[in-house]
Each structure stands twice: as structure tokens, then as C-alpha cells.
Amino acid sequence: MKSIPFLVLNRQYKEIKDQIGLAINRVLNSQYFILGNELSKFEDEFAKYLGVKHVVGVNSGTDALIMALKVLKIGKGDEVITPTQSFIATTLAITEVGATPIFIDSNPDTFLIDSDAIEAKITKHTKAILPVHLYGAPCNMKKIMDIAKKHKLYIIEDACQAHGAAINNQKVGTFGTIGTFSFYPGKNLGAYGDAGAICTNDDVLFEELIMYRNYGQKKKYYHTKIGINSRLDEIQAAILTVKLPYLHSWNIKRNNIAELYRQHLHKTIKTQKIIDNGISSYHLFVIEVDNRNKLKDFLEKNGVGTLIHYPVPIHLQECYANLGYKKGDFVTAEESAKKILSLPMYPELTENEVKYIAQLINQFYSF
């Protein structure tokens, strides 16, 4: 029996171990650990990769989302439109600043925010749309941008799972007012701890973000704004700088693996549809199936690790009971939560491993 974990990080590490070691030693020898040259270098290189003017390195993707909302002065009494099918950090950021999340159901084919349902939820209190490029797949940004322009709303993109995903060769995270990224270790571009970044083309917002992440100061001990401590440290920045040149080729491998899955899975197995002219970064490869839990158990008994992203839509999470949502409010997301399963997906996954996983799934359903 094969053993195929859901995620294996050491295969990638072995390929770049020497470069990582040199980068970490460079920081240790410099004895400069916060807001130094390593961070500046990574911010510049990630900005070039994305095709934006500015990148601000921060502590995490969650902090990136919170800071994006803060500098846009979104808070108590404001509403932010966002999908209910997502990781909870997106909504935690909205409530952290005192705003109210207004949930949108999923598109049944893309598993992403249903852009056709957004406009009906806009009120006089709506300040922003916060789409999530979930699993690495790009949202319908043309439609979302048209709606935002019509109603004079900000767009904050949650690209925390979508490093390198694109629409018509434009990277996601760069369509809205602000884009946010996470470099959690399991991400396509992953640090070796918590890390995140914000990107923008707005010079004023950039200056606000630079101060906000560093206690609200432009000059040490002179605090112009009320800020926080959320800085991407030098060691993580150095690690990310080593990894960044590999991101494109790693994403190509992920796309090839996704294509292999689709070739070998029975045609009736539902996979995530990617929008026209869109390229997914395939942070995750997800399927929707009946008897999901039994399939998960079957795969694990045969050595294949899987995860469920995510078993409970955000509107049904206990911590948000005060918002007054109930079962049946967002049928597509609720049904998806019962059926969705994430299969192993990382650049180092072999063709034989993908075929083995697909064969097991087909066998389970007796195809």
C-alpha cells in the first residue's frame, strides 16, 4: 500500500535546502532581524512579480486583511460583502474592525463567491467587496469590478491561497484597491512560520500601511497614527526571497497535476471549474462527491491523506450566531460543505501517486 500524505513539505525543502541555509545564516550573521534589507528586497521582488507598485510585508494573511480594512477606514456601521464559503480569517478581519460581514452564496461550478448575487446585497452601509480566490482559483473580477465601480465601493482581494493565479495574465490581488496574501508554510509560496503581505498601487495607502504595521510611526518613537506591531521578520523574508523565483514553475507543476487528476478521475466526479481566461494556482485540488466522509475514510485506509476545506460555512459557525443566519440561507455553500474533499496537491506529487489516488476514488464509486 502506498503512503501519500495530504501535504509533504520536506520534498520541496530538500531541493532548496542549501539556499535556505545560506539565507538564514545571512540574517543571523547580520544580527538585523526586523525591518531590514531582507524585507525590503522581498517586498521589491514580490511587487515586480505581481506587477504592482507597492508590497508591504506583515505578520500574517489575517493581519493583512485587518490592515487593509483599517487603512480604508472601514469599521463600525459599515458592511463588507464576502463569501460564506471560505476560511474564517476573511470574516474575522471584518468583525475585528467592527464592520458587519454580508455573506454571499457560492457559485456551484467555481465554488467561489457568486458574483451574480452581490449587487442585490448592496445597501447604503456597504463600503467594500471582499472576494476570496479560494483554493487558488480566480474570482470573476470583471463582474466584481463593474459592480464596485457602479456603486463606488472598495475591492479588497483575499489572495491568501492564490499566489500566481491570474486572469488574462494579470495576477490576482492586483485588481482591487488592495490585495492580501498569506505565506503560511503550506501555501504555494510558504514561509517557515506565519507571514503575510499587502499589495497596492495607491501611494497614500502604501504610506498608511507602512506606518500602521510599525506602531503608527514614520520616525522611531514619533507616532503619527494609532498602529500595531505586524512586521514580516528578516528570516521569513529571506526564506521567501529564495522561494519566489521557483513559484512560477511550482504553479505549472500544480496545474499539470490538476490536469492529471481530471484525466484519470471518472468524468462524473465534480471538480472546481476555472473561469474563462483564468489560471488557477491550485493551492488545493478539491472535488465534490456524495458519501464524502466514507470516501475520506476509504482513502485514508489506503494510505491517502485528505482534508475538508471547509466543513462548516462561516454563516453557520457558532461564533457568528449573533448575525442571525440559519441553515438554508445559503444552500449551495451548505451543500458543498457536505460534499467537498481536498486531495493531495503539491508540486512534488508524482504522476504515479496521482493515478493511484484517482484509481482509488474510481474504485470506491465502482466506475
Phi, psi and omega in degrees: 000133178287157171239111182235095179298157178300319180219133177234114181267336186287339176297316179292318182301319181298328181289329187238016186306314183296316180295320178297316180300316179297319181295314180295316179297326178299317179292316181298320180290329180286332184059029177240112193249343185228132174053051179246201184293328181297317179294314180302318180296314180296316179302317180295316184288323178290325176298317177296318179300316182283333184084038179236168181282322190224140169229137179239116179282133182226183188289329185195169175294325178295314176299323178301316179295315180299314182294323178300315178294319182298311185289342174271005176059040176264128184199215185303132180091349180264154178242142178232124181275130185204158180284150175276340177267097183189173168287146190294340182304326180302313181282326177303322179295319181296313181286333178299325180271002177092000180277172182249125175284134175247110189278150177234143179288172181268152166286129186294340182266318183269343185067008182258176179307133180282099185297335178288345182260358186290310191300325181294341182264000182281131177233183178292345180266352183290129180244336186203157169249131182238083178284153180241122177278074192288139179066007181099000183266139182284138174287170177282080188290332178298312180296316181295320179294322177298317180294315181297319179295317181299320185255008177056055181248152171283153168241123173246116182269127170269098179253027186295341177248012194228041178297114177095350174297153187209162172229121184050043177070005173262128184293139174293153188097344184251003182275324186270190177293319181219143173241147182234145182224148172246142175243034174308145190309328182275359182285165179306319171245097189246138173276188176250042181168188177290141178191154180201177179204158176235140175235149178199157172257001184269117183296321182293314179297322178302313179297322177297316181294319179302318179286317186298322182289344187235056175064017179075022183245140170263322174247138185304128178074006174243104193259104181282325183235165169276116184235194178223177174256102178214086187235136173286117187284166187296321181294314179295321178298318179296319177297316181294326177295323175296317186283329188306317180297341180272345190303317182299313181291324176297320179292324175298317178298320178297318178296321178295322178294319177300319179295321176298315176305311183296325180293322189260340173284147177302144187299342180275352177285123185278126176241169182291129177274135178262135184297157177304137180066013178258148175236122177276151173268356178046055170303321176229151171246113187244146174234157173243122185218154169285158180054042184304313184295323178291321176297316179303313179297319180297316180295318181294324177294338178256019171088009183253120178278139177221164174222164178249115178241092012221144191286339181228118176302153188297325182294344179255004177290140183303323183293344179247024177301331181294343180284344172086013178281160180217167176302138181097351180288327180226085191297317184297313179296321181292320178291320179298319181300334179277342190243343191281142178215132179263127180266162177307135180207107174202152189303334185272000177297134183270161178300318179297323178293318178297316180298320179297315179298313180298319180299318179297317180296315177299321179296319181301319181268006177058040176280000000 
